[in-house]
Amino acid sequence: MIVLSNAAVISNAVNDSAMPSSGFEADFFNNPDTTPMIVHSLMCYRQSGESQEFARRAIESLVKKLKEKREDLDSLITAITTNGTQPSKCVTIQRTLDGRMQVTAIWR
């Protein structure tokens, strides 16, 4: 495989982990070390005027919420890394326990 960017590696790892065949794929999302790797990769696509720290925390929050939903995380990564040129499924994010909806426009 030729690696073009970190995002390609992340996307391939997410796709491979949808059908676990070995310990690595099965533990990909449960490993706490993968979150920073995914966040760093998605930070390369940041387009808003928000501070870098705010964007990093927002992306980290999204990734943590979607870690249990591998297909949704893959769809989010696909939508961001292809800038919407490749079709992907809708990604739903649950509200917080107190009912507030937290939204930010990190990618436009």
Secondary structure, DSSP 8 states (H G I E B T S, - for coil): -----HHHHHHHHHHHHTS--SHHHHHTTT-TTHHHHHHHHHHTT--SSS-HHHHHHHHHHHHHHHTT-HHHHHHHHHHHHTTT-S----------TTS------S--
